[in-house]
């Protein structure tokens, strides 16, 4: 184990007492995942190696690997395949972020220059493709054919969600159900897959496997809704990116959908006018933010995240009490209260 890999995950967890408690029993495994991510990024091609090294040094929370590790151990798994599979779900997640930043023309990711901003879109899109293909190729090492099928289908589902989101970008008539469908594909599907794979490794019954997948799906929905809420309520320094970033990029999220469907006629008209401006300045965005904050949209959005969070806790509570079961339950609460 390299000292760099171990210190990296430890240092980021130490900054969050909540994460420290949640990850306490899987810290050694997470350190191994961190090491595997560094091995994953190695390549005889210096450009790939340099970019991948930069990429995997970012301060992610590693929630998806943690879910896979916790779910496998919840069912008493004792092998080593969970390390590789946790690495692969993080690599797939990272590939999706790379493509996301290209589409959104995002300059900042986790408080640093995005790969897109630093190396340009052409190289970046190819790197995202490389990570997807390499992850799926390594999944062939699994003894479980079902896991290979899950990772392949989930990768396609995530890309489908990204395509749909891009297609409806700026569509002010987007319905809440369509928004929920997009985030289900883009985010919740990989949360769900991570939990299901953990269950498969732990030899879960079909019923247990489905419960874990449902737990992960609800957790992922809560996670993304809170993420979208933080675009309106967060702090730029804490978030590691500018606030109202989604709004300025034309992404229609739940607070805005609520505003356009539930605010008074004048406010709705004004929001539409501001959003249709070709170049939205800071003042226009702040005016939209003021309207969104005044009409109950933020409370509604948080309550929707709470619904999914409470559902995930209800599902995981059906498993026998254990340190892993408690951690998975607390993770639902952590996601609901997170600020970055």
N, C-alpha and C positions, 0 to 999 in steps of 0.2 A: 504493500500500500504506500503510495507516495504521500509525503507530508502535505504537499500542496492540495491533493484531492481531499484528504481528511479535514484539513483546516478550512477548506472552502465551504463545505456543507455545515460544519460545526459553527463557523463564524456567523453564517446567515441565520441559523436556527437560534443561536445565542441572543440575537437581536430581538427575537420574538419569544417571550415567555410562553405564549400559547402554543407555538409550534414546538418548543422545547419539550413541553409536556406530552404533546401528541406523538412526537417522533422518538420519545425516550427509548422505547423498546425495539425500534428498528434502525437506530442510528448507525450501527455497524454495517447493516445491509445498505443503507443509503450511501455510506462512504464507499462501499464496493460499487454501487451504481455510478457514483461520481467518477471513480477510477475508470469504469468501463466506458463512460461517455468520452473521457479523454483518449482512451484507446480507439474508440469509435471514430474520433475525429482525425486520427493519424492517416496519412496518405503519402505515397511517394511523390504525388503532385504537390509542390510547395504551396501553390495558391489555395488548393482545397484545404491543406493542412493548416495554413495560416488563418484562413477565414473560420474554419471549424473550431480552432483553438480559441479564437476571439469570441466565437459564438457561445461555447459551452463554459466560458468563465463568467457569464452573466449571472445575476443573483436571483434565479428562479426559486420558487418555493418547493419545486419537485413534488407537487401534490399528486400527480398521476402515478408516478412510481411509488409514492408512499401508499396510495390506495391499493395498488397491486400487492405490495409487500404485506400490508395489514390484513387484506382479505385472504391471502394464502395462509398466513400464520393464524388467522382466526379459526381455520379449519385444520390446524396442526401440521402444515407442510414443513418438511425437514430437508428438502433437496437444495439444489443451487440454481435451477433453471429460472427461479423468480428474479434473480439478478439480471440476467440477460433480457428477459421479457420486460422488466421495469425500465431498462436502458432503452429498449426499442420503443416503448410507448412515449418516453420523453423525447426521443429523436423524431418520432412522427409529429408530436406536438410542436417541436421546434421548427420542423419543415413547414408546418401550417402557418406559423407566425411569420416566417420569412416571406412566404407568398402573400400573406395578409398585408405586410408592410409595403410590398411592391404595389399592390392594388390600391392601397390607401395613400401611397406616396409619403409614408411616415418617415420622419427624420430621426426620431428618438424611440428607443426601446429599452425599458428598464434603466432609464437614466443615462444611457450612453447612445452614441450614434448607432442607428440601425445598420444592418448589413447592407441594406439597399442604399442608404445615404453614403456609406463609406466606400463601397465597391461598385455601385451602379446597378441598374435593373437587370442587365443582360447576364452578368456573372451571377447575380443573386438568384434569379429564377432557376438557373442551372444548378446552383448549389441546393436549392430547395428540392428540386427533382432528384438530385444525387442522394440526399438524406432519405427521402421516401423510398427510393429503389434499394438503397443499401440496407435500410431497416427491414424491408420486406424480404430481401434476400437472406439476411441473417435469421429471420424468423423460421426459415426452412430447417434450422437446426433443432427446432422443437420436436419432442416426441409426440406432441399432441396435434394432430391434423386440424382439429377444431380451432386451435389458437391461430394457426396460419390463416385459416379462412376468416377469422374474426378481424385480424389486423389488416388483411387485404380489403375486406368489405367496409371496414370503418374508415380506412384511408380514402376510399372512393366516396363514402358518405360525407366526409368532411369537405372534400373538394366540391361536392354537389352543393353543400351549404354555402360555401364561399362563392360559387358561381351565382347562386340565387341571390345572395346578399348584394353582389355587385350589380346584378340585373335590376334589382329594385332600388338601388341607391338613388336617393333624392325623391323617391315616390312618396308623396305626402298623404296618399290614400292607403298606405300599408296598414293592414288590419293586425290586431294583436295576435290572432291565431297564426298568421303568417310569420310574424316576428318570432313567436315561440317555436315555430317549426324550423326556422333558420338556426336559432341558437341550439336547438336540440341536435341538429346535424353538425354544426360547427364545433360545439363545445361539449355538450352533454354526452354525445355518442362515445367520445374517447374516455370520459370518466366512467361510463357504463362498461365499456370494453375492458378497462383496467381492472375493475372489480370482478367482472366475469372471468377474466383470465386467471386472477388470483384464486377464484373459486375452483376453476378447472384443475389448477395445479394442486389444490388442496383436496381433490377428489370429492367435491361437493356433489350432493344429490342434485337432480335436475331442478327440484323446487328451490334448494338453497342457492344454486347458481343463478336462477331467475331473480330471486330476492336480492342478491348482491348486485346484479345488473340494474335492477330497478332502483336500488339505493343509490348507485352511482349516477344514474340518469337524473334523478331528482336533485342530487348534490350538484351536478354539473349545471342544471338549469338555474339553481340558486346562485351558483358562482358567477355565471355570466350576467344574470340580471343585476347582481350587486356591482359587477364590473361596469356595466352600462350606467348604473346609478352614480358611481363614483366619477364619471365624466362630468356630471353636473355638480357634485357635492365635494369632490376630493380636493386635495392640495397638490399642486404641481410638483413640489419637492418630494412629497411622500409617494406620489404615484409614479414618478420617474418619467412623466410625459406631461405636456400641456393639458389643462382642463379644457373642456368643450372640444376636444380633439375629434371625437366621433362626429359631433355636430358639424364642425367645419369641413369634414371629409364627406358629408352627405349621408352618413349612416343614420338611419331612422330607428331609434330605440324606444323602449317603452315609455319613458317620461314624456317624450315628444308625441308619441301616438296617443297617450292619454290626453295631453293638452289639446291636440287637434280634434279630439272627439268629445271632450267634456267641458272645455272652457267656453266663455261667452263669445258671441259672434264677433265683437270688435277685437278681442285679444287673438282669436283664431285668425281673423283677417290680417292682423298686424304680423303675427308669426309667419304666415305664408308669404307676406310681402318681403319680410326680412330674409327668409330662406331662399327666395327666388332671386335675390341679388347675386350677380355673378361673382363679385368679390366682397365677401363678408368681412368687415373690419371688426376690431375688438369691441367697439361700441355696440354694433348690431348684435353680436353674440351675447354680450352682457344684457342687452334688452330682452333677448329671448330667454336667457337664464332667469331674469327677474320675473317674467310671466310664468315660466314653468314652476318656479318656487312658490308662486302665489295661489296656485289653483288646486293643490292637493296631489299633483302628479308624482311628487317624490315620495309621499306617504304611500300612495297606491302602489308604486313600484316596489317599495320595500316590503309591503305586505304580500305582494306576489312572490317575492323571493322567500319570505317567511313560510308561505304555503308549501313550497317545494322543500325547504329545509326541514320543516316539521314532518313532512311525509317521509323524508329520508331517515329521520330519527325513529319514526314509528316502525319503519321496515327493519332497520338494524337492531331494534330492541327485541325482535323475535328470535335473535340468536342468543345462546347462553352467555351469561356475564363472563367477561374476561378482560384482560388489559387491552386486547385488540378491539373488542367490541366497544369498550369505553372510549378508546381513541377515535374510532370511526364515528361514534355519536358526537363526541366533542368537536370533531372536524366540521360537522354540520354547523355547529354553533360558531366556530371560529370563522368560517366563510361568511356567515351572516353579519358578523361584526367587523370584518376586515376593513382596513383603510387604504390598502394598496394591492 
